[in-house]
Amino acid sequence: QMGGISFLLIEFVKYNEVFLLESDKLIGLYNQSLNGGRKSIPYKYFKDEGHLINKGFKPRIDYLSIVDKIYF
C-alpha cells in the first residue's frame, strides 16, 4: 500500500554465496509451514528462487544492483 519493498539477504558461508530473497516468497514458505509444510528452507530453494549477489571489494555485497533489477 505504501510502495515499500522488503527482502532478506542470506549468506551461505559454506558456499561463500549471498542471496537476495524477496519477502513475498518467504511469506509463502511460512504459510506453507503453518499448513504442515516444511519447517526449513533448503539451499536449493535459494539457488532456484533467490538472486545471487556478486561479492566484490567496494561495495562488499552489491545488493542494490539486484534490487534495481527486480523492483525498478
PyMOL commands that set and color helices and strands:
alter all, ss='L'
color gray80, all
select helices_A, chain A and resi 23-34+43-49+63-71
alter helices_A, ss='H'
color red, helices_A
select strands_A, chain A and resi 7-12+17-22+51-53
alter strands_A, ss='S'
color yellow, strands_A
deselect
rebuild
show_as cartoon
